[in-house]
Amino acid sequence: MKQLQDYVDSKNKWNAIFGGKPLDLGNAKDRQRIADSIDSDLSPENISCDGELPASTVRARYVNLTKCADQLKKLDPNVQFYEY
């Protein structure tokens, strides 16, 4: 669960900067929002920063995001993913 918690913590830091509502793994709606965010981050444009990142960095990001998705799916089997 470490990767997922780190992911949520990172998203919450950005949410705090822009005045967004913090995400909570204990809330079903937030878990789906987290799944949607992981989906968005897994899109080819986002994961590679429009092709600007080296392949090794893209692979590392992919591995981390898929671990987050696996951990979230174990926590809540009802969350929906589309890119994953």
QUIPE-V605521 format. One record per pair of residues at least 4 apart in sequence whose C-alpha atoms are under 6 Angstrom apart, sorted by the first residue. I is the first residue (numbers start at 1). J is the second residue. D is the distance in whole Angstrom. If there is no record, write none. Layout:
i->(I	I)
j->(J	J)
d->(D	D)
This chain:
i->(1	3	4	12	15	15	16	23	24	25	32	39	41	41	42	43	45	45	48	48	73)
j->(71	68	68	22	19	20	20	30	30	31	79	83	46	47	47	47	49	50	53	58	77)
d->(6	6	5	5	6	4	6	6	6	6	5	5	5	6	5	6	6	5	5	6	5)
